[in-house]
Amino acid sequence: MASEDRIKQLYQEQLGRPANPTQSLADSGVSSVDAVAFIKVVGDEFNVTIPAEEVAKFSNLGDLIAYVDSHSG
């Protein structure tokens, strides 16, 4: 899955830590400001709008990957 690989790469580039799709962003020590910035970068990269109410439903990076996969062309 190309989007998963790219999102993991963006995670490492933007947040400076290894991406673990099953770990929550909160548990990874990422600040909420950094998490919001990262999600914006992902949305821009895949040309997908990710509303805040959807982001609130994500329990981990894997949920973000699944959202992008289901909403990108």
C-alpha positions in Angstrom: 0.0 0.0 0.0 1.8 3.1 -1.3 -0.1 5.6 0.9 0.9 3.7 4.0 4.6 3.8 3.1 4.3 7.5 2.2 2.4 8.4 5.4 5.0 6.6 7.5 7.8 8.5 5.6 6.0 11.8 6.3 5.6 10.9 9.9 9.3 10.3 10.3 10.2 13.4 8.4 7.7 15.7 10.2 7.9 14.3 13.7 11.4 12.8 13.8 10.4 9.4 15.1 9.7 6.0 13.7 6.1 5.5 12.6 4.1 2.7 14.3 0.6 2.4 12.8 -0.8 0.8 15.9 0.4 3.3 18.4 -1.7 6.3 19.2 -0.2 9.8 18.5 -0.7 10.6 22.2 1.2 7.6 23.3 4.0 8.4 20.9 4.7 11.6 22.7 3.7 13.8 19.8 2.3 17.2 20.9 -1.2 18.1 19.7 0.3 21.0 17.7 2.7 18.7 15.9 -0.1 16.2 15.3 -2.3 18.8 13.7 0.5 20.0 11.5 1.4 16.5 10.5 -2.3 15.7 9.6 -2.4 18.8 7.5 0.8 17.8 5.6 -0.8 14.3 5.0 -4.0 15.9 3.7 -2.0 18.2 1.4 0.1 15.3 0.1 -2.9 13.2 -0.8 -5.2 16.1 -1.7 -7.7 15.0 1.0 -9.6 17.2 3.4 -9.4 15.7 6.9 -12.0 17.5 9.1 -11.2 17.9 12.8 -14.2 15.7 13.8 -12.7 12.9 11.7 -9.3 13.4 13.3 -10.9 13.1 16.7 -12.0 9.5 15.8 -8.5 8.3 14.9 -7.1 6.1 17.6 -3.8 5.6 15.9 -1.8 6.2 12.7 -3.4 3.2 11.1 -6.8 5.0 11.3 -5.3 8.0 9.5 -3.9 5.7 6.8 -7.3 4.0 6.3 -9.0 7.4 6.1 -6.6 8.6 3.4 -7.0 5.4 1.5 -10.8 5.6 1.5 -10.9 9.3 0.6 -8.1 9.8 -2.0 -8.5 9.4 -5.7 
